[in-house]
Amino acid sequence: MASVAAAGPPAVKIGIIGGTGLDDPEILEGRTEKIVETPYGKPSDALILGKIKNVDCVLLARHGRQHTIMPSAVNFQANIWALKEEGCTHIIVTTACGSLREEIQPGDIVLIDQFIDRTTKRKQTFYDGSHRCSEGVCHIPMAEPFCPKTREVLIEIAKKLGLKCHPKGTVVTIEGPRFSSRAESLMFRNWGADVINMTTVPEVILAKEVGICYASIAMATDYDCWKEHEEAVSVDKVMKILKENANKATSLLLIAIPQIGSLEWTETIQNIQNVAQFSVLAPRH
């Protein structure tokens, strides 16, 4: 996958992957649509190209704009590859999540910094031998899955906006599409997870493999089902909270993206691309 490394200082371009109820294309100015195909198949939907305050952005609805794609069926490889091919240096995503902690209330934002993987069916690497660029095996380091510098900007802007924001947290990603049993929910709390969702893995892993700075804005919608005397999670409840609070994630993106665009990223991007490049054991011919 020789195209991972870029020559010269990269121009910042930000991919935005919108989660459930958080994928409004109206945030972009001068929008155009682009339908693309990748070596890994079709992305979830057309790419929406545009700008936020002169910063080039590419918006992609993770589950399709009509929300027709369940978490297990999202083509994460195609989504990340499409954003890489568009020249994205960063990917900032939104995701709905359930809270596993009393202090993380529905409507709060969590800028997650760690994950626990409980998925079972998903392709987690581009180096799967399925196509010419994917030869070799990639052992990508995952001690720090999310880009610290991008997260710092998001934390700073969330504070300025007065949002109820938790500056770190561990997400457990489950396969879905079902919600957890109470026993599972209690177990995840004991494991040290703070929130639960269905999409962070393998998205964050694939972004790291292609040397893209990745950060996630997680929006708590419910208390999953661990909390006694609290109504258990349901689709109605999740959508109600998302509709009430989607403006928080939108405000954060609209102010953070120009800030990210104004910073110097050459060293950060070079470092992450070097890690990606040197994590590949090339086949011996």
Disulfide bonds with the S-S distance in Angstrom:
none
